Amino acid sequence: MSTVVPQRGMSVVVPVKGRVPLMRAQLASLRAAMDSSSEPTEVVVVDDSAPADAADHQANCREFGARYVTGPRHVGAKRNLGVERAKYDLILFTDSDCRVPPDIFERHVKTLRGADASVGGVAGPTFVEHCRAPANRIMRWSKLINDDLERPQRCATVTWATTTNLAVRRKVFEEVGGFPSESLDIVGGEDCDLGLKMSDAGYKIVCDPAAVVVHDHAISDSLATAGRRLYGYGRSEQWVCTVHPRHRGPAVNAFTVAAAAAAVGLALAPRTGGRSLLAGPVSLALLAGLRARRLRGADRSAGGAAERFACASVDLMFDLGGFVAALELRRPSGLFTGLRPADGD
């Protein structure tokens, strides 16, 4: 971490790879917020894009007054580098596929300046914008996609928050060691890891429900995109559990259940004429049906029920990611456990 004494103000750190149009929209929103801030601010973009995209990012950074830094692949390492290069004592983390409101600096600075030293950070909610894509409509039901992003709207404090909308005191960030620079994948779980380290060190992350960031709808424009993201979430959860085992708790993994059912079905196949081989797929379908009933929202129409079942089926990719990661990490306990629910959820 940097040994330079930071100045009073707020630095924004945004990691990016590709996503040139989305990053440009984010830079425009950050420029408007900087122009409305009463304290000094800056934007630090840390990039590892291919040369053509990197050139576009550099041009956009020049246009909107942001600093461009070439960084490593791992997103945690990118954010750490951004903090090292930052000038100011408060750090705001957000993502390249988000857009911030004009008052984001004013709100987060006011909260942190007015809080005592036990408050290490402030989180605001992030909402995925809606579009007409059928997949976007289906995935609006998903707690796994939306709840972590939206949690600061309904909680006074959180043990961790997504780095789409999280401001921290730089000295606290450095005290707990920042983000991990290595993990199971190059992205995923680093925000959870930082928050848990801050909380375990005795710092609070308070919430400002009015500091709302918008996440681009591309997060769920297709079921394949949503499934890949959820698979990564499942993998990262298992990694976080290995780093923070005391935050692990019992969990039902659909693929653990399906694997057990498939094993029983295979054993019984000679006696059932092979019909028992359907035990694994049937158990997955039943679990998807049960989970569909617990998804967010109140639409109980036939169309709503079909959307909820489709969403629950895609949500199973989270379980698959966790199942595979538990085997990859050689942590059999991960087949039956996961990260304990955050805060009051």
TORKE-81592 format. One line per field, with one value per residue (C-alpha): x, y, z; residue in three letters. Coordinates in steps of 0.1 Angstrom, whole numbers, always signed. Example, Ala and Ser with C-alpha at 12.3 -4.5 7.8 and 13.67 -1.06 7.14 Angstrom:
TORKE-81592
px [+123:+137]
py [-45:-11]
pz [+78:+71]
aa [Ala:Ser]
END
This chain:
TORKE-81592
px [+0:+10:+31:+21:-1:-34:-50:-86:-110:-125:-109:-130:-114:-129:-114:-122:-115:-132:-167:-157:-192:-203:-171:-177:-212:-198:-171:-198:-218:-187:-178:-212:-208:-173:-186:-212:-187:-177:-145:-117:-123:-107:-114:-87:-94:-73:-74:-60:-79:-66:-47:-76:-99:-71:-66:-103:-103:-74:-91:-123:-103:-87:-121:-137:-107:-100:-66:-57:-36:-25:-31:-31:-58:-72:-99:-88:-53:-66:-85:-55:-33:-60:-59:-21:-22:-51:-46:-73:-83:-117:-121:-153:-154:-178:-178:-175:-210:-227:-237:-236:-260:-247:-248:-229:-198:-218:-237:-209:-185:-211:-217:-181:-170:-199:-194:-171:-140:-159:-176:-152:-174:-208:-227:-256:-280:-275:-304:-303:-320:-349:-352:-375:-353:-372:-343:-341:-378:-372:-341:-358:-371:-337:-325:-290:-287:-304:-304:-267:-269:-300:-293:-282:-317:-332:-304:-289:-255:-240:-211:-201:-213:-208:-181:-207:-214:-190:-170:-144:-119:-85:-68:-92:-88:-51:-53:-72:-50:-73:-86:-71:-48:-53:-84:-101:-110:-98:-131:-156:-157:-132:-159:-172:-137:-130:-163:-158:-123:-135:-164:-142:-117:-146:-155:-191:-203:-234:-260:-274:-305:-308:-273:-285:-263:-277:-263:-265:-291:-265:-260:-291:-298:-297:-302:-267:-251:-271:-262:-225:-226:-244:-219:-191:-210:-213:-176:-166:-188:-170:-136:-148:-158:-124:-108:-135:-146:-163:-189:-198:-231:-253:-267:-286:-267:-291:-262:-251:-287:-289:-255:-267:-300:-282:-259:-289:-306:-276:-275:-312:-311:-309:-340:-360:-353:-332:-361:-343:-316:-340:-336:-309:-326:-360:-345:-331:-365:-382:-357:-361:-399:-395:-371:-394:-420:-396:-384:-389:-421:-458:-469:-487:-503:-496:-471:-455:-452:-435:-410:-403:-396:-373:-355:-351:-337:-311:-304:-293:-261:-251:-253:-233:-206:-204:-204:-176:-156:-159:-144:-117:-107:-109:-133:-160:-177:-185:-209:-232:-223:-222:-217:-241:-268:-256:-268:-306:-315]
py [+0:+36:+54:+88:+108:+113:+147:+154:+144:+114:+92:+69:+36:+18:-14:-22:-46:-39:-24:+8:+22:+13:+28:+60:+63:+58:+84:+109:+102:+105:+138:+153:+141:+156:+189:+189:+179:+204:+184:+176:+145:+123:+92:+65:+40:+8:-11:-43:-41:-52:-23:-10:-8:+6:+34:+42:+42:+65:+90:+89:+94:+125:+138:+134:+143:+108:+93:+62:+34:+2:-26:-64:-89:-97:-72:-71:-63:-36:-19:-21:-5:+22:+30:+31:+57:+77:+111:+113:+99:+86:+60:+52:+19:+14:-6:+1:-11:+12:+49:+71:+99:+136:+137:+105:+123:+147:+119:+95:+123:+137:+103:+94:+129:+130:+95:+84:+63:+30:+36:+23:+27:+36:+16:+26:+4:-6:-13:-32:-11:-28:-34:-53:-83:-114:-127:-94:-97:-133:-125:-96:-123:-135:-128:-141:-114:-85:-89:-82:-51:-38:-48:-12:+0:-21:-24:+2:-16:-44:-68:-64:-46:-49:-27:-12:+14:+14:+42:+35:+53:+48:+42:+14:-1:-2:-14:-46:-53:-41:-66:-100:-99:-137:-158:-187:-166:-132:-117:-126:-125:-97:-72:-98:-105:-68:-62:-92:-81:-47:-61:-86:-57:-39:-14:-7:-3:+20:+23:+53:+41:+73:+70:+49:+36:+22:-11:-16:-42:-62:-81:-102:-94:-132:-162:-174:-142:-144:-181:-174:-146:-168:-197:-173:-161:-197:-203:-171:-178:-211:-193:-167:-195:-210:-176:-167:-201:-187:-171:-204:-220:-250:-247:-270:-272:-285:-303:-321:-333:-343:-361:-381:-389:-399:-422:-439:-441:-457:-483:-491:-491:-529:-533:-504:-510:-478:-456:-446:-429:-400:-394:-367:-346:-349:-338:-307:-299:-303:-280:-254:-256:-252:-222:-206:-202:-183:-158:-121:-104:-110:-119:-153:-154:-183:-161:-150:-186:-196:-167:-176:-213:-202:-178:-205:-229:-203:-196:-233:-222:-206:-241:-256:-231:-238:-275:-274:-250:-272:-301:-279:-265:-300:-288:-315:-295:-269:-294:-288:-253:-217:-182:-173:-148:-112:-90:-91:-110]
pz [+0:-6:+20:+7:+31:+12:+7:+18:-9:-27:-54:-75:-86:-116:-130:-166:-195:-228:-223:-240:-245:-210:-195:-215:-201:-166:-171:-182:-151:-129:-146:-137:-101:-99:-111:-82:-55:-27:-20:-45:-65:-91:-112:-116:-143:-141:-174:-190:-223:-257:-275:-295:-265:-243:-268:-267:-229:-228:-252:-231:-199:-214:-225:-191:-170:-155:-149:-169:-154:-171:-146:-140:-150:-115:-106:-69:-79:-102:-74:-51:-78:-82:-45:-45:-73:-57:-42:-16:+18:+8:-19:-39:-57:-87:-119:-156:-164:-139:-138:-107:-97:-96:-58:-52:-39:-17:-1:+6:+17:+41:+56:+62:+73:+98:+112:+140:+135:+139:+105:+79:+48:+34:+8:-14:-34:-70:-92:-125:-152:-170:-207:-230:-234:-223:-203:-184:-175:-163:-142:-124:-100:-91:-55:-65:-92:-74:-36:-29:-51:-35:+2:+13:+5:+33:+59:+83:+82:+62:+68:+31:+1:-37:-52:-76:-49:-19:-4:+23:+44:+28:+61:+70:+35:+39:+75:+65:+35:+7:-19:-25:-55:-61:-58:-75:-106:-118:-107:-80:-42:-37:-25:+0:+12:+18:+37:+59:+68:+77:+97:+115:+123:+141:+115:+104:+68:+71:+43:+25:+7:-13:-29:-58:-86:-118:-133:-170:-181:-200:-167:-176:-213:-220:-199:-209:-196:-164:-160:-165:-139:-114:-120:-111:-80:-69:-74:-56:-26:-21:-23:+2:+26:+25:+34:+60:+74:+104:+81:+66:+74:+62:+27:+3:-30:-57:-75:-43:-39:-76:-75:-45:-62:-94:-74:-58:-92:-108:-80:-85:-123:-128:-106:-122:-158:-159:-149:-117:-138:-140:-103:-107:-134:-116:-83:-101:-116:-82:-65:-92:-87:-49:-53:-79:-51:-30:-56:-52:-65:-62:-97:-93:-128:-151:-170:-138:-126:-158:-156:-120:-129:-157:-134:-107:-133:-143:-106:-103:-121:-88:-72:-100:-96:-59:-65:-90:-68:-37:-57:-73:-39:-24:+3:+6:+33:+6:-10:+21:+32:+19:+30:+59:+50:+54:+81:+88:+56]
aa [Met:Ser:Thr:Val:Val:Pro:Gln:Arg:Gly:Met:Ser:Val:Val:Val:Pro:Val:Lys:Gly:Arg:Val:Pro:Leu:Met:Arg:Ala:Gln:Leu:Ala:Ser:Leu:Arg:Ala:Ala:Met:Asp:Ser:Ser:Ser:Glu:Pro:Thr:Glu:Val:Val:Val:Val:Asp:Asp:Ser:Ala:Pro:Ala:Asp:Ala:Ala:Asp:His:Gln:Ala:Asn:Cys:Arg:Glu:Phe:Gly:Ala:Arg:Tyr:Val:Thr:Gly:Pro:Arg:His:Val:Gly:Ala:Lys:Arg:Asn:Leu:Gly:Val:Glu:Arg:Ala:Lys:Tyr:Asp:Leu:Ile:Leu:Phe:Thr:Asp:Ser:Asp:Cys:Arg:Val:Pro:Pro:Asp:Ile:Phe:Glu:Arg:His:Val:Lys:Thr:Leu:Arg:Gly:Ala:Asp:Ala:Ser:Val:Gly:Gly:Val:Ala:Gly:Pro:Thr:Phe:Val:Glu:His:Cys:Arg:Ala:Pro:Ala:Asn:Arg:Ile:Met:Arg:Trp:Ser:Lys:Leu:Ile:Asn:Asp:Asp:Leu:Glu:Arg:Pro:Gln:Arg:Cys:Ala:Thr:Val:Thr:Trp:Ala:Thr:Thr:Thr:Asn:Leu:Ala:Val:Arg:Arg:Lys:Val:Phe:Glu:Glu:Val:Gly:Gly:Phe:Pro:Ser:Glu:Ser:Leu:Asp:Ile:Val:Gly:Gly:Glu:Asp:Cys:Asp:Leu:Gly:Leu:Lys:Met:Ser:Asp:Ala:Gly:Tyr:Lys:Ile:Val:Cys:Asp:Pro:Ala:Ala:Val:Val:Val:His:Asp:His:Ala:Ile:Ser:Asp:Ser:Leu:Ala:Thr:Ala:Gly:Arg:Arg:Leu:Tyr:Gly:Tyr:Gly:Arg:Ser:Glu:Gln:Trp:Val:Cys:Thr:Val:His:Pro:Arg:His:Arg:Gly:Pro:Ala:Val:Asn:Ala:Phe:Thr:Val:Ala:Ala:Ala:Ala:Ala:Ala:Val:Gly:Leu:Ala:Leu:Ala:Pro:Arg:Thr:Gly:Gly:Arg:Ser:Leu:Leu:Ala:Gly:Pro:Val:Ser:Leu:Ala:Leu:Leu:Ala:Gly:Leu:Arg:Ala:Arg:Arg:Leu:Arg:Gly:Ala:Asp:Arg:Ser:Ala:Gly:Gly:Ala:Ala:Glu:Arg:Phe:Ala:Cys:Ala:Ser:Val:Asp:Leu:Met:Phe:Asp:Leu:Gly:Gly:Phe:Val:Ala:Ala:Leu:Glu:Leu:Arg:Arg:Pro:Ser:Gly:Leu:Phe:Thr:Gly:Leu:Arg:Pro:Ala:Asp:Gly:Asp]
END
